Structures are given as structure tokens and as C-alpha cells.
Amino acid sequence: MKQYNNLKEINHDLKRLSLERQIAWEEMKGLKEDFKESVQPHNWFGPILSSAKKYGILYLIGLLFKKKK
């Protein structure tokens, strides 16, 4: 535990801790907004369409090779 010699040191640490807490709070609010944005349905369409195109093309290629046999 830290030992303080005067009131000035205590006030300095209290101010620093208060600022650190405010910074952490703002970072948490930013993370919350990022999370909210990432779970929006419109953000799912890109990866779903990309996967559908990839597997759709592979499926069509598979059909073409099956017909040639």
C-alpha cells in the first residue's frame, strides 16, 4: 500500500485515478457501439452472399463434371 506524505499527493492520485476511470468508461462505450454495429443484420449479408457465391460456383462446377461422365 502506498504511503502518502501530504494532501497534495493524495489529491494528485485521486485526480489521476478519476481520469483513468473516465478513459476506461469511454473505451467501454466505444466497444459497446462497435458490438452493436457488428451484430446488425445488414452486416451479415456480405459474408453470407460471399459464401453462397463460392459454394454455388463449386456446385455448378461439380454438376458440369458429372454431366461429362
Secondary structure, 3 states (H helix, E strand, C coil): CCCCCCHHHHHHHHHHHHHHHHHHHHHHHHHHHHHHHHCCHHHCHHHHHHHHHHHHHHHHHHHHHHHHC
